[in-house]
Amino acid sequence: MDARLATPLRALRLALGLTATLAGLDKYFNILANWSSYVSPAAASWLPFAVPTFMAIVGVVEIAVGVAILWAAPRIGAYVASAWLLLVAANLVLGGHFDVAVRDVVMSIAAFTLARACEVPGFVTSRFDATWSTAHKVTA
């Protein structure tokens, strides 16, 4: 992999992983937002349980995805994040939150980009592979 891509891809991995983890944690505290208000009425009517319970489940998934991206399995975590964000965007469109839906589509594309980058030889795919500095010594 071209060494010039190391820093931007590390930043992307860190940004996506921390965003997912922190958003997941906030599902329990509602400091950043009242997350339940983003569940569309259509989606809420399909749920077999209350919206707050659903948001707690969403929080667990987002924390798991964030940990996967940051540490355990970045490629898989990034693919899951990409698909997850598209589903979130669809829900947001149903609820009329178009501005936030666009942001989530862009984040989905970023997560997909990270997942594909993880498949490039020389990109660190897990914390156990190698240190950041030695893994990116490959030059173009």
VOPAGU-2260 file (C-alpha; in pm, 1 decimal, decimal comma):
REM VOPAGU-2260
SITE   aa  ch    i         X         Y         Z
SITE  MET   A    0       0,0       0,0       0,0
SITE  ASP   A    1     115,7     349,9     -74,6
SITE  ALA   A    2     259,4     492,7     247,9
SITE  ARG   A    3      89,1     828,2     179,1
SITE  LEU   A    4    -245,0     661,7     249,1
SITE  ALA   A    5    -147,4     536,5     595,3
SITE  THR   A    6    -232,4     849,1     791,6
SITE  PRO   A    7    -565,0     927,3     618,2
SITE  LEU   A    8    -679,3     566,2     655,9
SITE  ARG   A    9    -575,9     560,0    1021,3
SITE  ALA   A   10    -772,5     882,0    1074,4
SITE  LEU   A   11   -1074,8     732,9     896,4
SITE  ARG   A   12   -1054,9     417,1    1106,4
SITE  LEU   A   13   -1024,9     616,7    1427,7
SITE  ALA   A   14   -1307,5     855,5    1333,5
SITE  LEU   A   15   -1551,2     581,2    1233,3
SITE  GLY   A   16   -1463,7     356,9    1525,8
SITE  LEU   A   17   -1492,3     631,9    1786,2
SITE  THR   A   18   -1810,5     771,5    1631,4
SITE  ALA   A   19   -1981,9     432,7    1642,4
SITE  THR   A   20   -1863,5     360,3    1996,6
SITE  LEU   A   21   -1957,7     700,2    2135,9
SITE  ALA   A   22   -2294,9     708,0    1958,4
SITE  GLY   A   23   -2364,1     360,1    2094,2
SITE  LEU   A   24   -2277,5     465,9    2447,7
SITE  ASP   A   25   -2492,7     776,1    2414,4
SITE  LYS   A   26   -2797,4     562,2    2337,8
SITE  TYR   A   27   -2802,7     503,1    2716,0
SITE  PHE   A   28   -2748,7     865,4    2823,2
SITE  ASN   A   29   -2905,2    1081,7    2549,2
SITE  ILE   A   30   -2647,8    1357,2    2598,4
SITE  LEU   A   31   -2577,4    1416,4    2228,7
SITE  ALA   A   32   -2937,6    1372,7    2115,0
SITE  ASN   A   33   -3273,6    1226,8    2204,4
SITE  TRP   A   34   -3211,9     923,0    1986,1
SITE  SER   A   35   -3565,6     787,3    2017,0
SITE  SER   A   36   -3693,6    1091,2    1828,9
SITE  TYR   A   37   -3505,1     973,2    1519,4
SITE  VAL   A   38   -3697,6     647,8    1493,9
SITE  SER   A   39   -3956,0     697,9    1221,6
SITE  PRO   A   40   -4320,9     635,3    1309,0
SITE  ALA   A   41   -4326,0     357,5    1048,9
SITE  ALA   A   42   -4025,3     182,3    1204,5
SITE  ALA   A   43   -4165,7     231,2    1554,7
SITE  SER   A   44   -4490,9      63,3    1452,0
SITE  TRP   A   45   -4299,3    -243,1    1326,7
SITE  LEU   A   46   -4105,7    -290,0    1650,7
SITE  PRO   A   47   -4218,8    -572,9    1881,2
SITE  PHE   A   48   -4109,6    -365,1    2183,8
SITE  ALA   A   49   -4082,6      -4,4    2299,3
SITE  VAL   A   50   -3856,5     242,9    2117,6
SITE  PRO   A   51   -3626,3     292,8    2422,2
SITE  THR   A   52   -3564,0     -83,5    2432,3
SITE  PHE   A   53   -3484,1     -75,7    2062,9
SITE  MET   A   54   -3239,7     209,5    2115,9
SITE  ALA   A   55   -3064,0       9,5    2390,7
SITE  ILE   A   56   -3019,0    -275,4    2141,6
SITE  VAL   A   57   -2894,4     -27,6    1881,3
SITE  GLY   A   58   -2643,8      99,9    2137,9
SITE  VAL   A   59   -2500,9    -248,7    2190,7
SITE  VAL   A   60   -2467,0    -302,4    1815,2
SITE  GLU   A   61   -2297,4      35,0    1764,3
SITE  ILE   A   62   -2052,5     -24,1    2049,9
SITE  ALA   A   63   -1966,8    -366,6    1906,4
SITE  VAL   A   64   -1914,7    -220,0    1559,1
SITE  GLY   A   65   -1695,4      57,0    1698,7
SITE  VAL   A   66   -1479,1    -189,8    1891,0
SITE  ALA   A   67   -1452,1    -407,3    1581,4
SITE  ILE   A   68   -1335,8    -115,1    1368,0
SITE  LEU   A   69   -1089,6      12,7    1626,8
SITE  TRP   A   70    -946,0    -312,3    1747,9
SITE  ALA   A   71   -1087,8    -655,4    1674,5
SITE  ALA   A   72   -1186,0    -682,4    1308,0
SITE  PRO   A   73   -1170,7    -352,1    1118,1
SITE  ARG   A   74   -1272,1    -490,3     777,8
SITE  ILE   A   75   -1580,4    -672,2     905,7
SITE  GLY   A   76   -1669,7    -386,3    1139,4
SITE  ALA   A   77   -1644,6    -134,9     856,6
SITE  TYR   A   78   -1865,6    -344,9     626,7
SITE  VAL   A   79   -2123,5    -381,3     906,3
SITE  ALA   A   80   -2105,7      -6,3     975,0
SITE  SER   A   81   -2157,0      67,6     606,3
SITE  ALA   A   82   -2470,0    -147,0     583,4
SITE  TRP   A   83   -2595,0     -29,2     922,7
SITE  LEU   A   84   -2562,9     336,8     825,9
SITE  LEU   A   85   -2762,3     279,1     507,1
SITE  LEU   A   86   -3040,8     121,9     714,0
SITE  VAL   A   87   -3028,7     416,4     953,9
SITE  ALA   A   88   -3046,4     655,8     658,3
SITE  ALA   A   89   -3353,2     474,5     521,4
SITE  ASN   A   90   -3522,1     507,7     860,7
SITE  LEU   A   91   -3431,4     876,1     872,8
SITE  VAL   A   92   -3582,0     935,2     527,7
SITE  LEU   A   93   -3904,4     766,9     643,7
SITE  GLY   A   94   -3908,5    1004,7     939,5
SITE  GLY   A   95   -3838,5    1314,5     729,9
SITE  HIS   A   96   -3486,6    1375,9     866,2
SITE  PHE   A   97   -3332,4    1418,8     521,2
SITE  ASP   A   98   -3030,6    1625,1     631,2
SITE  VAL   A   99   -2917,0    1362,5     880,7
SITE  ALA   A  100   -2990,4    1084,0     630,2
SITE  VAL   A  101   -2751,0    1241,0     378,9
SITE  ARG   A  102   -2479,8    1256,5     645,9
SITE  ASP   A  103   -2530,0     887,9     725,4
SITE  VAL   A  104   -2508,0     791,0     357,0
SITE  VAL   A  105   -2175,6     976,1     333,8
SITE  MET   A  106   -2053,4     800,0     649,6
SITE  SER   A  107   -2163,3     469,3     497,2
SITE  ILE   A  108   -1949,8     538,7     191,3
SITE  ALA   A  109   -1657,1     624,9     419,2
SITE  ALA   A  110   -1702,7     298,1     610,4
SITE  PHE   A  111   -1716,1     104,3     282,8
SITE  THR   A  112   -1395,6     277,5     173,1
SITE  LEU   A  113   -1226,3     174,8     497,3
SITE  ALA   A  114   -1345,5    -185,0     457,2
SITE  ARG   A  115   -1202,2    -202,3     106,5
SITE  ALA   A  116    -874,5     -44,3     222,8
SITE  CYS   A  117    -844,9    -315,7     487,6
SITE  GLU   A  118    -825,9    -567,7     203,6
SITE  VAL   A  119    -515,0    -404,0      56,3
SITE  PRO   A  120    -190,7    -584,9     143,9
SITE  GLY   A  121       4,7    -382,7     398,5
SITE  PHE   A  122    -296,5    -229,3     570,8
SITE  VAL   A  123    -328,0    -318,6     937,6
SITE  THR   A  124    -640,8    -533,4     969,9
SITE  SER   A  125    -627,5    -591,4    1343,4
SITE  ARG   A  126    -438,8    -476,2    1646,9
SITE  PHE   A  127    -253,9    -806,5    1651,0
SITE  ASP   A  128    -110,5    -776,2    1298,3
SITE  ALA   A  129     166,6    -528,1    1359,5
SITE  THR   A  130     233,0    -188,3    1502,4
SITE  TRP   A  131     110,0     108,7    1300,9
SITE  SER   A  132     456,8     228,0    1220,7
SITE  THR   A  133     593,2     -98,9    1082,2
SITE  ALA   A  134     280,0    -197,2     893,3
SITE  HIS   A  135     289,8     106,1     665,9
SITE  LYS   A  136     649,8      98,1     547,9
SITE  VAL   A  137     547,0     -34,9     205,8
SITE  THR   A  138     596,9     229,3     -61,0
SITE  ALA   A  139     452,7     262,3    -408,3
